[in-house]
């Protein structure tokens, strides 16, 4: 038995709201079959139109042509079966079908031209403008690469009048900008697209498609920050839309050309069906081309053997998928060119395949593992350029020694180069002197990433070799470093302190005899102070910590006393700075942040005075943190910026922290734009150092919150959605989880995604349920209820508001409780209950809560409660008028409504000057009711009262709005009564 007509129509409407994809298409096909069984020709037209629409917004666009031909035949035979709405749809979809033919290489060019002529003929007969026809002509000409024809079509398109058949403004602007990009006019295209990007013109696929199309033009015009924002905003808009494979391809291309190859792989993995969906061959060709581009990029970086997502049924590596995707893309291009009789499509695809990165790396703010580059092959020198031979081992050693003596940050890499040459069994290594061999071991332990036990052994070997080479001072320094390496091992600090004590005595004696330099002696004293610092960190209880801090204080002071008189000696200035830094640590341990801050600043100043500011980076960072703690934000910002000046010389992990510090300080002073930039850099360097899951999570969490504060909700949502799976209560605390969910709900609300926002707020509320303080729980429950209400999920919203109301009652927040009751009243009214009694009962309960609270509240709380009671009366009046079935003057309920609104005016007046805007808004509401009840004089009197209240003093936005409404009301009353009202 077939379904009835109304049931099928309702099913068609419901299916229209379903997500794009094969399931929606299949249901549309079933509904068409059911419509055909009813024998209702108009319903069949509706079902065919629906089927065309879902095909158009899916991966099965090639199925559009048969149902459209059937519709057109039905129109020719029985146009009476088409109402005005379906007639409009028929001509509107002519554009879809005609333009989609270009994307199907099996459709002959002659057939495409015939359909274009047919469209022009039918539009002309129907009295439609030729504008849409000219746009279709432009699309054909661009596809063929016929520039003169395209220019003629573009001019005719722009000259033609806009009518109901013209594409929407957003789609037209997209096409105009796309044409400009083809002509090499990137800046002009971006200007053309600006209204779409700003949200002034939108449709089902815009601004989604323009955001994707703008990515490369933005990069080419130097607007990389905007390109990043468009990627974050745009990709989350298209990721769930099956029909937007071409836009997804543009996002993958953007990733491949900005050093975000890992992000590109993530996008590829999200929709494996994109490799096989054949309904739009032109889109498939573009997708395969950018896939090959991305895979070629991975191969260039040395990751050709990496496993990558690709077409199902085969295990793919980057290099194998590159070859496969390139071959298939070019095969499709060849099919188009064969059909068109040109070589243009193949040329365009090859140009795309051969594109080179536009940036080495553009940080996006979302987590992606950095893919390391393979060592590049050395470029062949120009014939006239003399070839400089690489340094031999002796040259490398000399350069490393030079850099070490100058205390340059490049010394570490120089010694690593020496160590690599020695490890590679360079024949020259066999002839190294004991002193050179000692230096290699010493610096391998200093600059390498050896575990403490291996470093201790290397330092010990170095000490022995230095001794054998007749350098007892350097031997003592290496022995001191070995002791410190012992302290870094679990439980090793006590043994290290005992080990280093005789070394200290020895090096001081050597220095007194002139057998050790100040640099060597101070190195041992510094190592002893560091060992004492480890004792502080390892202290098992408070008493042990106090004792260890006292030891550290003494050790640091002895280091300072030794070095200060010798500051002119080579290598000593940085030891003075370290002594001051350790003394700053002592003050911090003892709860004296101001003294600690002064010592850190002195330490940094010592390094600057010595011309070695990079040694002061850590001190500047510590000073910045303490200054912020003391709320001296200017001082904190200066220190943080000073540390950042030499961030390039710091390892990636430290660099991430250096960017995160000023980010937090800047955010604390409301400078969210720069704070977001610093957090973005922090996230990038956390990724580079392998700290994505720790430091990177914190940076991205903060970045999302700050982007939200900057009203960049789409970017914030993308960042927060990406970081949310990495945040766990076990690792980061449930407070951070709740805050991320809270921010994400705020962002999605700004993006008009209330259902999704409600889901995040409900999860956050569930976590906050277990907290001792319940205000956040109540607030989150309330926010979730609001979102559910906005999403028209009334039953769920009612439950959520009921829960929020209970929590507000427990917290004693009566105004918040009252607001939940009022919304529940509107939910009851919106559910179209035959009896409005339930809605009115909620309003009455809200009024009782206000009255009970007023009876016992202190005087300073009365105005707010009076205003809540007044607003309850106002909404009660509005509710009564809203649900009343009769017209004003016929139904007594309108008089009752006016009575409640009058009570609201009196209530807002009693609440005081802080509620004047609400009072006059309510007065105007009463005036409109008076006018509709046929009382023009009473309405005028109320309107004039509003004009009087807002007529004096400085004009503000509220006052201007009230005056405008009052004047509009007076005009309305005068027109209705046919008099001037004088």
DODREN-612958 format. One line per 5 residues: number of its first residue (from 1); for each residue y, x, z of C-alpha. Coordinates in steps of 0.25 Angstrom, whole numbers. Last residue first. Layout:
! residues N
NUM = Y/X/Z  ...
//
This chain:
! residues 982
982 = 270/-10/71  255/-12/67  258/-10/53  250/-22/49  238/-27/40
977 = 229/-28/52  218/-20/46  227/-10/40  235/-8/53  223/-6/61
972 = 217/4/52  231/12/51  232/11/66  217/17/67  221/28/57
967 = 233/32/66  224/32/78  213/40/71  224/51/66  230/51/80
962 = 216/54/87  213/65/77  226/72/79  225/71/94  211/77/93
957 = 215/88/84  228/91/93  242/88/92  251/93/102  258/84/111
952 = 260/69/109  254/59/99  240/60/104  242/50/116  252/41/108
947 = 243/41/96  231/36/104  239/26/111  244/21/97  229/19/93
942 = 226/11/105  238/2/103  235/0/88  220/-4/91  226/-14/101
937 = 235/-20/91  225/-20/80  215/-29/88  205/-34/78  192/-29/85
932 = 191/-18/75  205/-13/79  202/-13/93  189/-5/91  197/5/83
927 = 207/6/95  196/8/105  191/20/97  205/25/96  206/24/112
922 = 192/31/112  198/43/104  210/43/112  203/44/125  193/55/120
917 = 205/63/116  212/61/129  200/66/137  206/78/144  218/70/148
912 = 211/62/158  198/55/161  206/42/164  210/41/150  196/43/145
907 = 191/32/154  202/22/149  198/25/135  183/23/138  186/10/145
902 = 193/5/132  181/10/124  171/2/133  180/-11/131  181/-8/116
897 = 165/-9/115  165/-22/123  175/-28/113  166/-23/102  154/-29/109
892 = 160/-43/107  155/-43/92  164/-50/82  177/-44/83  171/-30/79
887 = 159/-32/71  145/-35/76  133/-26/77  138/-19/90  131/-5/91
882 = 143/3/88  153/-5/95  144/-4/108  142/11/106  157/14/104
877 = 160/6/117  149/14/124  154/27/118  168/24/124  163/20/137
872 = 154/33/138  166/41/134  174/35/145  163/38/155  162/53/150
867 = 178/54/151  178/49/165  167/59/168  175/70/162  187/66/169
862 = 180/64/183  174/78/185  187/84/191  188/72/201  174/74/207
857 = 162/65/202  156/54/211  160/41/204  162/48/191  148/52/190
852 = 143/37/192  153/32/182  149/42/172  134/40/174  137/25/173
847 = 144/26/160  132/34/154  122/24/158  131/13/151  131/21/139
842 = 115/22/139  114/7/142  123/4/130  113/12/121  101/5/127
837 = 108/-9/126  111/-7/111  100/-17/108  94/-17/94  92/-2/95
832 = 98/6/84  93/20/88  108/24/87  111/15/98  101/21/107
827 = 105/35/103  120/31/105  116/28/120  109/40/121  121/48/117
822 = 129/41/129  118/44/139  118/59/135  133/59/136  132/54/150
817 = 123/64/155  132/75/150  144/69/157  135/67/170  131/82/171
812 = 124/82/184  114/92/180  102/82/182  110/71/175  112/81/163
807 = 97/84/163  94/69/162  104/67/151  98/78/143  84/72/144
802 = 90/58/140  97/65/128  85/72/123  77/59/124  87/51/116
797 = 89/63/106  74/62/103  74/47/101  87/49/93  83/59/83
792 = 96/57/74  98/72/73  111/71/80  104/64/92  94/76/92
787 = 105/86/92  112/79/104  99/78/111  96/93/109  110/96/114
782 = 108/88/127  94/94/130  101/108/128  112/104/137  103/99/148
777 = 94/111/147  106/120/148  111/113/160  97/114/167  99/126/176
772 = 85/130/182  80/132/167  66/125/164  73/115/154  80/126/147
767 = 68/129/139  66/114/135  81/113/132  80/125/122  69/118/115
762 = 77/105/114  89/113/109  81/119/98  75/106/93  89/99/94
757 = 95/109/85  84/107/75  87/92/75  102/94/75  103/102/62
752 = 117/100/59  120/115/57  129/115/70  118/108/77  108/119/72
747 = 118/130/78  118/123/92  103/122/92  102/136/88  111/140/100
742 = 103/132/110  90/138/105  95/152/106  101/149/120  88/143/124
737 = 79/155/120  89/164/126  88/157/139  73/157/138  73/172/140
732 = 72/183/129  58/188/129  50/177/136  60/166/132  58/169/117
727 = 68/172/107  62/177/93  59/163/88  74/160/90  80/172/82
722 = 79/166/68  83/152/72  95/158/80  100/167/68  99/155/58
717 = 105/145/67  117/155/70  119/157/55  120/142/53  128/140/65
712 = 139/150/62  149/143/71  153/156/77  147/152/90  134/150/83
707 = 134/163/77  136/169/91  123/161/96  115/166/84  120/180/86
702 = 116/180/101  102/176/98  101/186/86  106/198/95  96/194/106
697 = 84/193/96  88/206/89  87/213/103  73/208/105  65/203/93
692 = 73/210/83  73/224/90  66/232/79  78/241/78  83/236/65
687 = 81/221/70  90/224/82  100/231/73  101/218/65  102/209/77
682 = 113/218/83  121/217/70  120/202/70  124/202/85  136/211/81
677 = 140/201/70  138/189/80  147/196/90  158/198/79  158/183/76
672 = 157/179/91  169/186/97  169/176/109  171/187/119  157/186/124
667 = 152/186/109  159/199/107  152/205/119  139/200/115  140/206/101
662 = 146/219/106  133/221/114  124/216/102  129/227/92  126/239/102
657 = 112/232/105  108/232/90  113/246/89  104/251/100  92/245/93
652 = 96/251/80  98/265/85  113/269/87  121/277/78  126/265/70
647 = 130/259/83  141/270/84  153/260/84  145/250/91  147/256/104
642 = 162/256/103  161/241/99  153/238/112  163/246/120  175/239/115
637 = 168/225/116  165/228/131  179/232/134  185/220/127  174/212/135
632 = 177/216/149  169/205/155  162/215/165  149/212/158  156/215/144
627 = 161/228/149  147/231/154  140/229/141  151/236/133  150/248/142
622 = 135/249/140  137/248/125  148/259/126  139/268/134  127/266/124
617 = 136/270/112  142/282/119  134/292/112  139/287/99  153/291/103
612 = 150/306/102  164/312/100  164/318/114  175/309/118  167/297/113
607 = 155/301/121  163/302/133  170/289/131  156/282/130  153/288/144
602 = 166/283/150  164/269/145  150/269/151  156/274/164  167/263/164
597 = 157/252/162  148/257/173  159/257/182  162/243/178  148/238/179
592 = 145/242/193  132/236/196  125/248/201  116/249/189  129/248/180
587 = 135/259/188  123/268/186  123/265/171  137/269/170  133/282/177
582 = 123/284/166  133/282/155  142/292/162  131/302/162  128/299/147
577 = 142/301/144  143/314/151  130/318/143  136/314/130  147/324/133
572 = 138/335/136  132/338/122  140/351/120  148/356/132  162/350/133
567 = 158/340/143  153/351/153  161/346/165  156/332/163  141/336/161
562 = 136/340/174  143/330/183  140/319/173  125/323/173  125/323/189
557 = 132/310/189  121/304/180  110/309/189  117/304/202  119/290/196
552 = 105/290/191  100/293/204  108/282/211  103/273/200  89/277/204
547 = 91/274/219  97/260/216  85/257/206  75/261/216  81/252/227
542 = 82/241/216  68/241/212  58/248/202  68/257/196  64/260/182
537 = 78/259/176  84/267/187  74/278/186  77/278/171  91/281/174
532 = 87/293/182  79/298/170  92/297/162  100/305/172  89/316/172
527 = 90/316/156  105/317/157  104/329/167  94/335/157  103/333/145
522 = 115/338/154  108/352/155  106/353/140  120/348/136  126/358/146
517 = 118/369/140  106/376/146  104/391/149  118/394/154  113/397/168
512 = 119/384/174  114/376/162  100/382/165  101/378/180  105/364/176
507 = 93/363/166  83/368/177  88/358/188  88/347/178  74/350/173
502 = 69/351/187  74/336/189  68/331/176  54/329/180  56/322/193
497 = 66/312/186  55/311/175  44/308/185  53/297/191  57/291/177
492 = 43/290/171  38/276/176  37/271/162  42/282/152  57/284/150
487 = 57/294/162  48/304/155  57/304/143  68/308/153  60/319/158
482 = 57/324/143  73/324/141  75/333/153  64/342/148  72/342/134
477 = 85/346/141  77/357/149  72/363/136  86/362/130  91/371/142
472 = 79/380/141  81/384/127  72/396/125  64/391/113  52/390/123
467 = 60/381/132  65/372/120  50/371/116  46/367/130  57/356/131
462 = 54/351/117  40/349/121  44/341/134  54/333/126  43/329/116
457 = 33/325/128  44/317/134  47/310/121  32/307/119  32/301/133
452 = 45/293/131  40/287/117  46/294/106  57/287/98  64/299/92
447 = 77/305/96  75/312/109  60/315/108  61/320/93  74/327/98
442 = 66/336/108  54/338/99  63/343/88  72/351/97  60/358/103
437 = 54/362/89  68/368/86  68/376/99  54/380/97  57/385/83
432 = 53/378/71  44/385/61  33/375/61  43/364/58  47/371/45
427 = 34/366/39  38/352/40  27/345/47  32/331/45  34/330/60
422 = 44/341/59  52/334/48  51/321/56  56/327/68  68/334/61
417 = 72/320/55  71/314/69  80/325/74  91/321/63  89/306/66
412 = 92/309/81  104/318/78  112/308/70  118/303/83  126/316/83
407 = 126/324/96  132/336/89  121/345/94  111/334/90  117/333/76
402 = 117/348/74  103/350/80  98/339/70  104/346/58  98/359/62
397 = 85/353/63  86/346/50  90/359/43  78/366/49  69/356/45
392 = 74/356/30  86/347/26  84/340/13  89/347/1  102/342/-5
387 = 101/339/-20  113/343/-27  119/330/-34  121/332/-49  108/326/-53
382 = 110/314/-44  100/314/-32  87/306/-33  87/295/-22  78/298/-10
377 = 68/287/-9  72/277/2  64/277/15  58/263/16  68/253/22
372 = 65/246/35  64/231/35  72/226/46  65/214/54  72/201/53
367 = 79/193/64  91/185/60  105/190/61  106/193/46  109/208/46
362 = 113/212/32  105/224/28  106/234/17  115/225/9  116/220/-5
357 = 101/224/-8  97/225/-22  95/215/-33  84/218/-43  76/205/-41
352 = 88/197/-43  92/204/-56  78/202/-61  79/187/-58  92/185/-65
347 = 87/193/-77  74/185/-78  82/172/-77  92/177/-89  81/181/-99
342 = 84/169/-108  76/159/-116  77/149/-105  62/145/-104  58/160/-105
337 = 69/164/-96  64/154/-85  49/159/-87  54/173/-86  61/171/-73
332 = 48/164/-67  40/177/-71  52/186/-65  51/178/-52  35/179/-52
327 = 35/194/-55  46/197/-45  39/189/-34  25/196/-36  31/210/-37
322 = 39/208/-24  28/201/-17  19/213/-20  30/223/-14  33/215/-2
317 = 18/213/1  11/199/-1  -2/193/4  -5/182/-5  -9/168/-4
312 = 5/162/-1  17/168/-9  25/178/-1  28/183/13  28/198/14
307 = 19/209/19  25/223/18  20/233/8  33/234/0  41/236/13
302 = 47/250/9  62/244/8  60/244/-7  48/235/-5  56/225/4
297 = 67/224/-6  57/222/-17  51/211/-9  65/204/-7  68/205/-22
292 = 54/199/-25  57/188/-16  71/186/-22  64/184/-35  53/175/-31
287 = 63/166/-24  72/166/-37  60/163/-46  55/152/-36  69/145/-37
282 = 68/145/-52  54/140/-52  57/128/-44  45/119/-41  36/132/-40
277 = 35/134/-25  26/146/-23  35/157/-17  43/147/-10  31/142/-3
272 = 31/154/6  43/148/13  47/156/26  41/169/22  51/172/12
267 = 62/169/22  56/179/32  54/190/21  69/188/17  73/191/32
262 = 64/204/31  72/208/19  85/207/26  92/219/20  102/211/13
257 = 97/210/-2  83/204/2  89/195/12  99/189/2  87/187/-8
252 = 79/180/3  91/171/5  93/168/-10  78/165/-11  80/154/0
247 = 91/148/-8  81/147/-20  70/142/-12  79/130/-8  70/118/-11
242 = 61/121/1  72/119/11  68/124/25  74/138/23  87/133/16
237 = 96/131/27  91/142/36  94/151/24  108/147/22  114/150/36
232 = 107/163/38  109/167/24  124/162/23  127/170/36  122/183/31
227 = 129/181/18  142/178/26  140/191/33  137/198/20  150/194/13
222 = 152/207/4  153/199/-9  139/203/-14  133/198/0  140/185/-1
217 = 136/183/-16  122/186/-11  121/176/-1  129/164/-7  117/158/-14
212 = 110/156/-1  122/149/6  124/141/-7  110/136/-7  110/131/8
207 = 125/125/7  120/117/1  106/112/-3  106/98/3  121/97/1
202 = 134/103/6  149/105/3  159/109/14  148/117/21  156/130/21
197 = 145/136/12  147/125/2  162/126/2  161/141/0  152/141/-12
192 = 163/143/-22  169/154/-14  156/161/-13  154/159/-28  168/165/-31
187 = 164/177/-22  151/179/-30  157/178/-44  146/186/-51  144/175/-62
182 = 131/171/-56  138/170/-43  148/160/-49  137/151/-54  131/151/-40
177 = 145/147/-35  146/135/-44  132/131/-42  134/131/-26  147/124/-28
172 = 140/113/-36  129/111/-25  139/110/-14  148/100/-21  137/91/-24
167 = 132/90/-38  139/81/-47  133/68/-50  143/60/-41  155/66/-49
162 = 162/79/-51  170/80/-63  166/91/-73  175/103/-74  166/112/-65
157 = 154/108/-73  160/111/-86  165/125/-82  151/128/-77  144/123/-89
152 = 153/131/-98  151/143/-90  136/141/-89  135/140/-105  142/153/-106
147 = 133/159/-96  120/155/-102  111/162/-91  100/151/-93  100/147/-79
142 = 115/147/-78  116/138/-91  106/128/-85  114/128/-71  127/126/-79
137 = 122/114/-87  117/108/-74  131/109/-68  137/103/-81  128/91/-79
132 = 133/89/-65  147/89/-69  145/80/-81  151/69/-73  142/56/-72
127 = 145/44/-81  130/39/-82  130/42/-97  136/56/-95  126/59/-83
122 = 114/55/-92  118/64/-104  121/76/-96  108/75/-89  101/73/-102
117 = 108/85/-107  103/93/-95  89/88/-96  89/92/-111  94/106/-107
112 = 82/107/-97  72/102/-107  77/113/-117  76/124/-107  61/120/-105
107 = 56/116/-91  45/126/-87  56/136/-81  60/126/-70  73/129/-63
102 = 81/124/-75  74/111/-73  80/110/-59  94/108/-65  90/96/-73
97 = 82/89/-62  92/91/-51  104/87/-60  96/74/-64  95/72/-49
92 = 109/67/-48  107/57/-59  95/51/-53  101/51/-39  113/43/-43
87 = 104/33/-50  96/32/-37  109/29/-29  114/19/-39  101/12/-39
82 = 90/15/-49  80/5/-53  91/-1/-62  90/11/-71  77/6/-76
77 = 72/14/-89  82/26/-89  82/27/-74  67/26/-74  66/38/-84
72 = 76/46/-76  67/44/-64  55/48/-71  61/60/-76  66/64/-62
67 = 52/62/-57  46/71/-67  57/82/-65  58/84/-51  44/90/-48
62 = 49/104/-52  58/104/-40  46/106/-31  51/116/-21  60/105/-14
57 = 73/98/-15  72/93/-29  58/88/-27  64/80/-15  75/74/-23
52 = 66/71/-35  56/63/-26  67/56/-19  72/51/-33  58/47/-37
47 = 57/39/-24  70/32/-26  67/29/-40  53/23/-36  61/15/-25
42 = 69/9/-36  57/6/-45  50/-2/-34  36/-3/-38  31/0/-24
37 = 20/9/-29  31/19/-35  37/20/-22  24/25/-15  22/35/-26
32 = 37/40/-24  34/41/-9  22/50/-12  30/59/-21  42/60/-10
27 = 31/63/0  26/75/-8  40/80/-10  43/79/5  30/87/8
22 = 33/97/-3  46/102/3  60/98/8  61/93/22  61/78/24
17 = 73/70/23  71/64/10  57/60/14  63/51/24  72/44/14
12 = 60/42/5  51/37/16  62/26/19  62/22/4  47/21/4
7 = 47/12/17  58/3/10  50/2/-2  37/-2/4  25/8/6
2 = 13/6/-4  0/0/0
//
